[in-house]
Amino acid sequence: MAVILASQSPRRRELLGRIVSDFEIVPADINEEVKSYFTPMDYVLEMATQKAKHIAKKYPNDLVIGCDTIVTIDNEILGKPTSREDGFRMLKQLSGRTHKVYTSVVLMKDDQESSATVPATVEFYELSDEEINRYLDTDEYKDKAGAYGIQEQGALFIKNIQGDYYSIMGLPISTLYRMLPAFD
């Protein structure tokens, strides 16, 4: 049985490598448009499930891991920014405030499925426009929910976190580690 990560995220690849020595990367190309009828937790679980299902159809005998991460504030789901301006808007909205991060992990193999959604709370320092623009100049924001990466320069914005650090990074490895034995 092969293990397949349905993601092209370098962060997820690195984190999965800490608990699984041999796995393949097969990114799932799905529509991640936010539907208004989803709660944030429902949305992130639905996206992770769709990613896992998309790949599991092609590899039904292998263990497929689908993941998704979102940032929420003011009842708005912040996905990956679509432009520098969108990234600026997101970081300005997060500045000096507390927001939630949710990561869902879905495992599928044959007819077996397991899922978990792991929340975390993140508080940002107040950010000046200059700080935001300097960060945006690094291009780190481009592929990250909420336009920041906690494991990179975005860490400088963070005043406090509560919950799973690795969930904020995009793969809650302690939760995943405890889910894996059910698929042996």
TIRO-2110 file (N, C-alpha, C; in Angstrom, 1 decimal):
// TIRO-2110
0.8, -1.2, 0.0, N, 1, A
0.0, 0.0, 0.0, CA, 1, A
0.9, 1.2, 0.0, C, 1, A
0.6, 2.1, -1.0, N, 2, A
1.4, 3.4, -1.0, CA, 2, A
0.6, 4.4, -0.2, C, 2, A
1.3, 5.4, 0.3, N, 3, A
0.7, 6.6, 0.9, CA, 3, A
0.8, 7.7, -0.1, C, 3, A
-0.3, 8.4, -0.3, N, 4, A
-0.3, 9.5, -1.3, CA, 4, A
-0.8, 10.8, -0.6, C, 4, A
0.0, 11.8, -0.7, N, 5, A
-0.4, 13.1, -0.2, CA, 5, A
-1.1, 13.9, -1.3, C, 5, A
-2.3, 14.3, -1.2, N, 6, A
-3.1, 15.0, -2.3, CA, 6, A
-2.9, 16.5, -2.1, C, 6, A
-1.6, 16.9, -2.2, N, 7, A
-1.3, 18.3, -2.0, CA, 7, A
0.1, 18.6, -2.6, C, 7, A
0.2, 19.8, -3.1, N, 8, A
1.6, 20.2, -3.6, CA, 8, A
2.3, 21.1, -2.7, C, 8, A
1.7, 21.3, -1.5, N, 9, A
2.3, 22.2, -0.5, CA, 9, A
3.6, 21.7, 0.0, C, 9, A
4.7, 22.5, -0.1, N, 10, A
6.0, 22.0, 0.4, CA, 10, A
6.0, 21.9, 1.9, C, 10, A
5.2, 22.7, 2.6, N, 11, A
5.1, 22.5, 4.1, CA, 11, A
4.5, 21.2, 4.4, C, 11, A
3.4, 20.8, 3.8, N, 12, A
2.8, 19.5, 4.1, CA, 12, A
3.7, 18.4, 3.8, C, 12, A
4.4, 18.5, 2.7, N, 13, A
5.4, 17.5, 2.3, CA, 13, A
6.4, 17.3, 3.4, C, 13, A
7.0, 18.4, 3.9, N, 14, A
8.0, 18.4, 4.9, CA, 14, A
7.4, 17.8, 6.2, C, 14, A
6.2, 18.2, 6.6, N, 15, A
5.6, 17.7, 7.8, CA, 15, A
5.3, 16.2, 7.8, C, 15, A
4.7, 15.8, 6.6, N, 16, A
4.3, 14.4, 6.5, CA, 16, A
5.6, 13.5, 6.6, C, 16, A
6.7, 14.0, 6.0, N, 17, A
8.0, 13.3, 6.0, CA, 17, A
8.5, 13.0, 7.4, C, 17, A
8.0, 13.8, 8.4, N, 18, A
8.4, 13.5, 9.8, CA, 18, A
7.7, 12.3, 10.4, C, 18, A
6.6, 11.8, 9.8, N, 19, A
5.9, 10.7, 10.4, CA, 19, A
5.7, 9.5, 9.4, C, 19, A
5.9, 9.8, 8.1, N, 20, A
5.8, 8.7, 7.1, CA, 20, A
7.1, 8.8, 6.2, C, 20, A
7.8, 7.7, 6.2, N, 21, A
9.1, 7.8, 5.5, CA, 21, A
9.0, 7.7, 3.9, C, 21, A
7.9, 7.1, 3.5, N, 22, A
7.8, 6.9, 2.0, CA, 22, A
6.4, 7.2, 1.6, C, 22, A
6.3, 8.2, 0.7, N, 23, A
5.0, 8.6, 0.2, CA, 23, A
5.1, 9.3, -1.1, C, 23, A
4.0, 9.4, -1.8, N, 24, A
4.0, 10.1, -3.1, CA, 24, A
3.2, 11.4, -3.0, C, 24, A
3.5, 12.3, -3.9, N, 25, A
2.8, 13.6, -4.0, CA, 25, A
1.9, 13.5, -5.3, C, 25, A
0.6, 13.6, -5.1, N, 26, A
-0.3, 13.7, -6.3, CA, 26, A
-1.3, 14.8, -6.0, C, 26, A
-1.0, 16.0, -6.4, N, 27, A
-1.9, 17.1, -6.1, CA, 27, A
-3.3, 17.0, -6.7, C, 27, A
-4.3, 17.4, -5.9, N, 28, A
-5.7, 17.3, -6.4, CA, 28, A
-6.1, 18.7, -6.9, C, 28, A
-6.6, 18.7, -8.1, N, 29, A
-7.0, 19.9, -8.8, CA, 29, A
-8.5, 20.0, -8.6, C, 29, A
-9.0, 20.7, -7.6, N, 30, A
-10.4, 20.9, -7.4, CA, 30, A
-10.8, 22.4, -7.3, C, 30, A
-12.1, 22.6, -7.5, N, 31, A
-12.6, 24.0, -7.3, CA, 31, A
-12.7, 24.3, -5.8, C, 31, A
-11.9, 25.3, -5.4, N, 32, A
-11.9, 25.7, -4.0, CA, 32, A
-12.8, 26.9, -3.7, C, 32, A
-13.7, 27.2, -4.6, N, 33, A
-14.5, 28.4, -4.4, CA, 33, A
-15.4, 28.3, -3.1, C, 33, A
-15.4, 29.3, -2.3, N, 34, A
-16.1, 29.3, -1.1, CA, 34, A
-17.6, 29.5, -1.3, C, 34, A
-18.4, 28.5, -0.9, N, 35, A
-19.8, 28.6, -1.0, CA, 35, A
-20.4, 29.2, 0.3, C, 35, A
-21.3, 30.1, 0.1, N, 36, A
-21.8, 30.9, 1.3, CA, 36, A
-22.6, 30.0, 2.3, C, 36, A
-23.0, 28.9, 1.9, N, 37, A
-23.8, 28.0, 2.8, CA, 37, A
-22.9, 27.2, 3.7, C, 37, A
-21.6, 27.2, 3.5, N, 38, A
-20.7, 26.5, 4.4, CA, 38, A
-20.3, 27.3, 5.6, C, 38, A
-20.3, 26.6, 6.8, N, 39, A
-19.6, 27.3, 7.9, CA, 39, A
-18.1, 27.1, 7.6, C, 39, A
-17.2, 27.8, 8.3, N, 40, A
-15.8, 27.6, 8.1, CA, 40, A
-15.4, 26.2, 8.3, C, 40, A
-15.8, 25.5, 9.4, N, 41, A
-15.4, 24.2, 9.7, CA, 41, A
-16.0, 23.2, 8.6, C, 41, A
-17.2, 23.4, 8.1, N, 42, A
-17.8, 22.6, 7.1, CA, 42, A
-17.0, 22.7, 5.8, C, 42, A
-16.6, 24.0, 5.5, N, 43, A
-15.9, 24.3, 4.2, CA, 43, A
-14.6, 23.6, 4.2, C, 43, A
-13.8, 23.8, 5.3, N, 44, A
-12.4, 23.2, 5.3, CA, 44, A
-12.5, 21.7, 5.2, C, 44, A
-13.4, 21.1, 5.9, N, 45, A
-13.6, 19.6, 5.8, CA, 45, A
-14.0, 19.2, 4.4, C, 45, A
-14.9, 19.9, 3.8, N, 46, A
-15.4, 19.6, 2.5, CA, 46, A
-14.3, 19.7, 1.5, C, 46, A
-13.4, 20.7, 1.6, N, 47, A
-12.3, 20.8, 0.6, CA, 47, A
-11.3, 19.7, 0.8, C, 47, A
-11.0, 19.3, 2.1, N, 48, A
-10.0, 18.2, 2.3, CA, 48, A
-10.6, 16.9, 1.8, C, 48, A
-11.9, 16.7, 2.0, N, 49, A
-12.6, 15.5, 1.5, CA, 49, A
-12.6, 15.4, 0.0, C, 49, A
-12.9, 16.6, -0.7, N, 50, A
-12.9, 16.6, -2.1, CA, 50, A
-11.5, 16.2, -2.7, C, 50, A
-10.5, 16.8, -2.1, N, 51, A
-9.1, 16.5, -2.5, CA, 51, A
-8.8, 15.0, -2.4, C, 51, A
-9.1, 14.5, -1.2, N, 52, A
-8.9, 13.0, -1.0, CA, 52, A
-9.7, 12.2, -2.0, C, 52, A
-10.9, 12.5, -2.1, N, 53, A
-11.8, 11.7, -3.1, CA, 53, A
-11.3, 11.8, -4.5, C, 53, A
-10.9, 12.9, -4.9, N, 54, A
-10.4, 13.1, -6.3, CA, 54, A
-9.2, 12.2, -6.6, C, 54, A
-8.3, 12.1, -5.6, N, 55, A
-7.1, 11.2, -5.8, CA, 55, A
-7.4, 9.8, -5.5, C, 55, A
-8.3, 9.5, -4.5, N, 56, A
-8.6, 8.1, -4.2, CA, 56, A
-9.3, 7.4, -5.3, C, 56, A
-10.0, 8.1, -6.2, N, 57, A
-10.7, 7.5, -7.4, CA, 57, A
-9.6, 6.8, -8.3, C, 57, A
-8.5, 7.5, -8.4, N, 58, A
-7.4, 7.0, -9.2, CA, 58, A
-6.5, 6.0, -8.6, C, 58, A
-6.5, 6.0, -7.2, N, 59, A
-5.6, 5.1, -6.4, CA, 59, A
-6.4, 4.5, -5.3, C, 59, A
-7.4, 3.6, -5.6, N, 60, A
-8.3, 3.1, -4.6, CA, 60, A
-7.7, 2.2, -3.6, C, 60, A
-6.6, 1.6, -3.9, N, 61, A
-6.0, 0.6, -2.9, CA, 61, A
-4.9, 1.3, -2.1, C, 61, A
-4.7, 2.5, -2.3, N, 62, A
-3.6, 3.2, -1.6, CA, 62, A
-4.3, 4.2, -0.5, C, 62, A
-3.5, 4.6, 0.5, N, 63, A
-3.9, 5.5, 1.5, CA, 63, A
-3.7, 6.9, 1.0, C, 63, A
-4.8, 7.6, 0.8, N, 64, A
-4.8, 9.0, 0.3, CA, 64, A
-5.0, 10.0, 1.5, C, 64, A
-4.2, 11.0, 1.6, N, 65, A
-4.3, 12.0, 2.6, CA, 65, A
-4.7, 13.3, 1.9, C, 65, A
-5.9, 13.8, 2.2, N, 66, A
-6.3, 15.1, 1.7, CA, 66, A
-6.3, 16.2, 2.9, C, 66, A
-5.9, 17.4, 2.6, N, 67, A
-5.8, 18.4, 3.6, CA, 67, A
-6.3, 19.7, 3.1, C, 67, A
-6.8, 20.6, 4.0, N, 68, A
-7.1, 22.0, 3.6, CA, 68, A
-6.9, 22.8, 4.9, C, 68, A
-6.5, 24.1, 4.7, N, 69, A
-6.4, 25.0, 5.8, CA, 69, A
-7.1, 26.3, 5.4, C, 69, A
-7.8, 26.9, 6.4, N, 70, A
-8.4, 28.2, 6.2, CA, 70, A
-8.1, 29.1, 7.4, C, 70, A
-8.2, 30.4, 7.1, N, 71, A
-8.2, 31.4, 8.2, CA, 71, A
-9.5, 32.0, 8.2, C, 71, A
-10.1, 32.3, 9.4, N, 72, A
-11.4, 33.0, 9.4, CA, 72, A
-11.3, 34.1, 10.4, C, 72, A
-12.0, 35.2, 10.0, N, 73, A
-12.1, 36.4, 10.9, CA, 73, A
-13.4, 37.1, 10.4, C, 73, A
-14.1, 37.7, 11.3, N, 74, A
-15.4, 38.4, 10.9, CA, 74, A
-16.3, 37.6, 10.1, C, 74, A
-16.4, 36.3, 10.4, N, 75, A
-17.3, 35.4, 9.6, CA, 75, A
-16.9, 35.3, 8.2, C, 75, A
-15.6, 35.6, 7.8, N, 76, A
-15.2, 35.5, 6.4, CA, 76, A
-14.1, 34.5, 6.4, C, 76, A
-14.1, 33.6, 5.4, N, 77, A
-13.1, 32.6, 5.2, CA, 77, A
-12.0, 33.3, 4.3, C, 77, A
-10.8, 33.3, 4.8, N, 78, A
-9.7, 33.8, 4.0, CA, 78, A
-8.9, 32.7, 3.5, C, 78, A
-9.0, 32.5, 2.2, N, 79, A
-8.2, 31.4, 1.5, CA, 79, A
-6.9, 32.0, 1.1, C, 79, A
-6.3, 31.5, 0.0, N, 80, A
-5.1, 32.0, -0.5, CA, 80, A
-5.4, 33.3, -1.2, C, 80, A
-4.6, 34.3, -1.1, N, 81, A
-4.8, 35.6, -1.7, CA, 81, A
-4.7, 35.5, -3.3, C, 81, A
-5.6, 36.2, -4.0, N, 82, A
-5.6, 36.2, -5.4, CA, 82, A
-4.7, 37.2, -6.0, C, 82, A
-4.2, 38.1, -5.2, N, 83, A
-3.3, 39.1, -5.7, CA, 83, A
-2.5, 39.8, -4.5, C, 83, A
-1.6, 40.6, -4.8, N, 84, A
-0.9, 41.3, -3.8, CA, 84, A
-1.8, 42.2, -3.0, C, 84, A
-2.7, 42.8, -3.7, N, 85, A
-3.7, 43.7, -3.1, CA, 85, A
-4.6, 42.9, -2.2, C, 85, A
-5.0, 41.7, -2.6, N, 86, A
-5.8, 40.8, -1.7, CA, 86, A
-5.1, 40.4, -0.5, C, 86, A
-3.8, 40.1, -0.7, N, 87, A
-2.9, 39.8, 0.5, CA, 87, A
-2.8, 40.9, 1.4, C, 87, A
-2.7, 42.2, 0.9, N, 88, A
-2.6, 43.4, 1.8, CA, 88, A
-3.9, 43.5, 2.6, C, 88, A
-5.0, 43.3, 1.9, N, 89, A
-6.3, 43.4, 2.5, CA, 89, A
-6.5, 42.4, 3.7, C, 89, A
-6.1, 41.2, 3.4, N, 90, A
-6.1, 40.2, 4.4, CA, 90, A
-5.3, 40.5, 5.6, C, 90, A
-4.0, 40.9, 5.4, N, 91, A
-3.1, 41.2, 6.5, CA, 91, A
-3.6, 42.4, 7.3, C, 91, A
-4.2, 43.4, 6.6, N, 92, A
-4.7, 44.5, 7.3, CA, 92, A
-5.9, 44.1, 8.2, C, 92, A
-6.7, 43.2, 7.7, N, 93, A
-7.8, 42.7, 8.4, CA, 93, A
-7.4, 41.9, 9.7, C, 93, A
-6.3, 41.2, 9.6, N, 94, A
-5.8, 40.4, 10.7, CA, 94, A
-5.0, 41.3, 11.7, C, 94, A
-4.5, 42.4, 11.3, N, 95, A
-3.6, 43.3, 12.1, CA, 95, A
-4.3, 43.6, 13.4, C, 95, A
-3.5, 43.3, 14.5, N, 96, A
-4.0, 43.7, 15.9, CA, 96, A
-5.2, 42.9, 16.4, C, 96, A
-5.5, 41.8, 15.7, N, 97, A
-6.7, 41.1, 16.1, CA, 97, A
-6.4, 39.6, 16.2, C, 97, A
-7.4, 38.9, 16.7, N, 98, A
-7.4, 37.4, 16.9, CA, 98, A
-8.2, 36.8, 15.8, C, 98, A
-7.7, 35.7, 15.2, N, 99, A
-8.4, 35.0, 14.2, CA, 99, A
-8.3, 33.5, 14.4, C, 99, A
-9.1, 32.7, 13.7, N, 100, A
-9.1, 31.2, 13.8, CA, 100, A
-8.4, 30.6, 12.6, C, 100, A
-7.7, 29.5, 12.8, N, 101, A
-7.2, 28.7, 11.7, CA, 101, A
-7.7, 27.3, 11.9, C, 101, A
-8.2, 26.8, 10.8, N, 102, A
-8.7, 25.4, 10.8, CA, 102, A
-8.0, 24.6, 9.7, C, 102, A
-7.5, 23.4, 10.1, N, 103, A
-7.0, 22.5, 9.1, CA, 103, A
-7.7, 21.2, 9.2, C, 103, A
-8.2, 20.7, 8.1, N, 104, A
-8.9, 19.4, 8.1, CA, 104, A
-8.0, 18.4, 7.4, C, 104, A
-8.0, 17.2, 7.9, N, 105, A
-7.2, 16.1, 7.3, CA, 105, A
-8.2, 14.9, 7.1, C, 105, A
-8.2, 14.4, 5.9, N, 106, A
-9.1, 13.3, 5.5, CA, 106, A
-8.2, 12.2, 5.0, C, 106, A
-8.4, 11.0, 5.5, N, 107, A
-7.7, 9.8, 5.1, CA, 107, A
-8.7, 8.9, 4.4, C, 107, A
-8.3, 8.3, 3.2, N, 108, A
-9.2, 7.4, 2.5, CA, 108, A
-8.4, 6.2, 2.0, C, 108, A
-8.9, 5.0, 2.1, N, 109, A
-8.4, 3.8, 1.5, CA, 109, A
-9.5, 2.8, 1.3, C, 109, A
-9.6, 2.3, 0.1, N, 110, A
-10.7, 1.4, -0.2, CA, 110, A
-12.1, 2.1, 0.2, C, 110, A
-12.8, 1.4, 1.1, N, 111, A
-14.1, 2.0, 1.6, CA, 111, A
-13.9, 2.7, 3.0, C, 111, A
-12.7, 2.8, 3.4, N, 112, A
-12.5, 3.3, 4.8, CA, 112, A
-12.2, 4.8, 4.7, C, 112, A
-12.7, 5.6, 5.6, N, 113, A
-12.5, 7.0, 5.6, CA, 113, A
-12.4, 7.5, 7.1, C, 113, A
-11.5, 8.4, 7.3, N, 114, A
-11.4, 9.0, 8.6, CA, 114, A
-11.1, 10.5, 8.4, C, 114, A
-11.6, 11.4, 9.3, N, 115, A
-11.3, 12.8, 9.2, CA, 115, A
-11.2, 13.5, 10.5, C, 115, A
-10.5, 14.6, 10.5, N, 116, A
-10.4, 15.4, 11.8, CA, 116, A
-10.2, 16.9, 11.3, C, 116, A
-10.7, 17.8, 12.1, N, 117, A
-10.5, 19.2, 11.9, CA, 117, A
-9.9, 19.7, 13.1, C, 117, A
-8.7, 20.4, 13.0, N, 118, A
-8.0, 20.8, 14.1, CA, 118, A
-7.9, 22.4, 14.1, C, 118, A
-8.5, 23.0, 15.1, N, 119, A
-8.5, 24.5, 15.2, CA, 119, A
-7.3, 25.0, 15.9, C, 119, A
-7.0, 26.3, 15.7, N, 120, A
-6.0, 27.0, 16.4, CA, 120, A
-6.5, 28.5, 16.4, C, 120, A
-6.1, 29.2, 17.4, N, 121, A
-6.4, 30.6, 17.5, CA, 121, A
-5.1, 31.4, 17.5, C, 121, A
-5.0, 32.4, 16.6, N, 122, A
-3.8, 33.2, 16.4, CA, 122, A
-4.1, 34.7, 16.7, C, 122, A
-3.3, 35.3, 17.4, N, 123, A
-3.4, 36.8, 17.7, CA, 123, A
-2.2, 37.5, 17.0, C, 123, A
-2.5, 38.5, 16.2, N, 124, A
-1.5, 39.3, 15.5, CA, 124, A
-1.2, 40.6, 16.3, C, 124, A
0.0, 41.0, 16.2, N, 125, A
0.4, 42.4, 16.6, CA, 125, A
-0.3, 43.3, 15.6, C, 125, A
-0.3, 44.6, 16.0, N, 126, A
-0.7, 45.7, 15.1, CA, 126, A
0.4, 45.8, 14.0, C, 126, A
0.0, 45.8, 12.8, N, 127, A
0.9, 45.9, 11.7, CA, 127, A
0.8, 47.2, 10.9, C, 127, A
1.9, 47.8, 10.7, N, 128, A
1.9, 49.1, 9.8, CA, 128, A
1.8, 48.7, 8.4, C, 128, A
1.4, 49.6, 7.6, N, 129, A
1.3, 49.4, 6.1, CA, 129, A
2.7, 49.1, 5.6, C, 129, A
3.7, 49.7, 6.2, N, 130, A
5.1, 49.5, 5.7, CA, 130, A
5.5, 48.0, 6.0, C, 130, A
5.2, 47.5, 7.2, N, 131, A
5.5, 46.1, 7.6, CA, 131, A
4.8, 45.1, 6.6, C, 131, A
3.5, 45.4, 6.4, N, 132, A
2.8, 44.5, 5.5, CA, 132, A
3.4, 44.5, 4.1, C, 132, A
3.7, 45.7, 3.5, N, 133, A
4.3, 45.8, 2.2, CA, 133, A
5.7, 45.1, 2.1, C, 133, A
6.5, 45.3, 3.2, N, 134, A
7.8, 44.6, 3.3, CA, 134, A
7.6, 43.1, 3.2, C, 134, A
6.6, 42.6, 3.9, N, 135, A
6.3, 41.2, 3.9, CA, 135, A
5.8, 40.7, 2.5, C, 135, A
5.0, 41.5, 2.0, N, 136, A
4.4, 41.1, 0.6, CA, 136, A
5.5, 41.1, -0.4, C, 136, A
6.6, 41.9, -0.2, N, 137, A
7.7, 41.9, -1.1, CA, 137, A
8.5, 40.6, -1.1, C, 137, A
8.3, 39.8, -0.1, N, 138, A
9.0, 38.5, 0.0, CA, 138, A
8.3, 37.4, -0.9, C, 138, A
7.1, 37.7, -1.2, N, 139, A
6.2, 36.7, -2.0, CA, 139, A
5.8, 35.5, -1.2, C, 139, A
6.2, 35.5, 0.1, N, 140, A
5.8, 34.3, 0.9, CA, 140, A
4.3, 34.1, 1.0, C, 140, A
3.5, 35.2, 0.9, N, 141, A
2.1, 35.2, 1.1, CA, 141, A
1.3, 34.5, 0.1, C, 141, A
1.9, 34.3, -1.1, N, 142, A
1.2, 33.9, -2.3, CA, 142, A
0.4, 32.6, -2.2, C, 142, A
0.9, 31.6, -1.5, N, 143, A
0.3, 30.3, -1.5, CA, 143, A
-0.3, 29.9, -0.2, C, 143, A
-0.6, 30.9, 0.6, N, 144, A
-0.9, 30.6, 2.0, CA, 144, A
-2.3, 31.2, 2.4, C, 144, A
-3.1, 30.4, 3.1, N, 145, A
-4.4, 30.9, 3.6, CA, 145, A
-4.1, 32.1, 4.5, C, 145, A
-4.9, 33.1, 4.3, N, 146, A
-4.7, 34.3, 5.2, CA, 146, A
-3.5, 35.2, 4.8, C, 146, A
-2.8, 34.8, 3.8, N, 147, A
-1.7, 35.5, 3.3, CA, 147, A
-0.4, 35.6, 4.2, C, 147, A
-0.3, 34.6, 5.1, N, 148, A
0.9, 34.5, 5.9, CA, 148, A
1.3, 33.1, 6.2, C, 148, A
2.6, 32.9, 6.5, N, 149, A
3.1, 31.6, 6.9, CA, 149, A
3.7, 31.7, 8.2, C, 149, A
3.2, 31.0, 9.2, N, 150, A
3.7, 31.1, 10.6, CA, 150, A
5.2, 30.6, 10.7, C, 150, A
5.6, 29.7, 9.7, N, 151, A
6.9, 29.1, 9.8, CA, 151, A
8.0, 30.0, 9.1, C, 151, A
7.6, 31.1, 8.5, N, 152, A
8.5, 32.0, 7.8, CA, 152, A
8.4, 33.4, 8.4, C, 152, A
8.6, 34.4, 7.6, N, 153, A
8.6, 35.8, 8.1, CA, 153, A
7.3, 36.2, 8.7, C, 153, A
6.2, 35.5, 8.4, N, 154, A
4.9, 35.8, 9.0, CA, 154, A
4.9, 35.6, 10.5, C, 154, A
5.9, 34.8, 11.0, N, 155, A
6.0, 34.5, 12.4, CA, 155, A
6.2, 35.8, 13.2, C, 155, A
6.8, 36.8, 12.5, N, 156, A
7.0, 38.1, 13.2, CA, 156, A
5.8, 38.9, 13.5, C, 156, A
4.7, 38.5, 12.9, N, 157, A
3.4, 39.2, 13.1, CA, 157, A
2.6, 38.6, 14.3, C, 157, A
3.0, 37.5, 14.8, N, 158, A
2.2, 36.7, 15.8, CA, 158, A
2.6, 37.0, 17.2, C, 158, A
1.6, 37.4, 17.9, N, 159, A
1.7, 37.8, 19.3, CA, 159, A
1.4, 36.6, 20.2, C, 159, A
0.5, 35.7, 19.8, N, 160, A
0.1, 34.6, 20.6, CA, 160, A
-0.6, 33.5, 19.7, C, 160, A
-0.4, 32.3, 20.1, N, 161, A
-1.2, 31.2, 19.5, CA, 161, A
-1.7, 30.3, 20.6, C, 161, A
-2.9, 29.7, 20.3, N, 162, A
-3.5, 28.7, 21.2, CA, 162, A
-3.9, 27.6, 20.3, C, 162, A
-3.5, 26.4, 20.6, N, 163, A
-3.8, 25.2, 19.8, CA, 163, A
-2.6, 24.7, 19.1, C, 163, A
-2.8, 23.9, 18.0, N, 164, A
-1.8, 23.1, 17.3, CA, 164, A
-1.0, 24.0, 16.3, C, 164, A
0.2, 24.2, 16.6, N, 165, A
1.1, 25.0, 15.7, CA, 165, A
1.1, 24.4, 14.3, C, 165, A
1.2, 23.1, 14.3, N, 166, A
1.3, 22.4, 13.0, CA, 166, A
0.0, 22.5, 12.2, C, 166, A
-1.1, 22.7, 12.8, N, 167, A
-2.4, 22.9, 12.1, CA, 167, A
-2.3, 24.3, 11.4, C, 167, A
-1.7, 25.2, 12.1, N, 168, A
-1.5, 26.6, 11.4, CA, 168, A
-0.6, 26.4, 10.2, C, 168, A
0.4, 25.5, 10.3, N, 169, A
1.3, 25.3, 9.2, CA, 169, A
0.6, 24.6, 8.0, C, 169, A
-0.4, 23.8, 8.3, N, 170, A
-1.2, 23.1, 7.3, CA, 170, A
-1.3, 21.6, 7.4, C, 170, A
-0.7, 21.0, 8.4, N, 171, A
-0.8, 19.6, 8.6, CA, 171, A
-0.6, 19.3, 10.1, C, 171, A
-1.7, 19.0, 10.8, N, 172, A
-1.6, 18.7, 12.3, CA, 172, A
-1.0, 17.3, 12.5, C, 172, A
0.3, 17.2, 12.5, N, 173, A
1.0, 15.9, 12.4, CA, 173, A
0.7, 15.0, 13.6, C, 173, A
0.5, 15.5, 14.8, N, 174, A
0.2, 14.7, 16.0, CA, 174, A
-1.2, 14.0, 15.8, C, 174, A
-2.2, 14.8, 15.3, N, 175, A
-3.5, 14.2, 15.0, CA, 175, A
-3.4, 13.2, 13.9, C, 175, A
-2.7, 13.5, 12.8, N, 176, A
-2.5, 12.5, 11.7, CA, 176, A
-1.8, 11.3, 12.2, C, 176, A
-0.8, 11.4, 13.0, N, 177, A
-0.1, 10.3, 13.5, CA, 177, A
-1.0, 9.3, 14.2, C, 177, A
-2.0, 9.8, 15.0, N, 178, A
-2.9, 9.0, 15.7, CA, 178, A
-4.0, 8.4, 14.8, C, 178, A
-4.2, 9.0, 13.7, N, 179, A
-5.2, 8.4, 12.7, CA, 179, A
-4.6, 7.3, 11.9, C, 179, A
-3.3, 7.3, 11.6, N, 180, A
-2.7, 6.4, 10.7, CA, 180, A
-2.9, 4.9, 11.0, C, 180, A
-2.7, 4.5, 12.3, N, 181, A
-2.8, 3.0, 12.6, CA, 181, A
-4.1, 2.4, 12.2, C, 181, A
-5.2, 3.1, 12.1, N, 182, A
-6.4, 2.5, 11.7, CA, 182, A
-6.4, 2.0, 10.2, C, 182, A
-5.4, 2.4, 9.5, N, 183, A
-5.3, 2.1, 8.1, CA, 183, A
-4.2, 1.1, 7.8, C, 183, A
-3.6, 0.5, 8.8, N, 184, A
-2.5, -0.5, 8.6, CA, 184, A
-3.1, -1.8, 8.0, C, 184, A
END
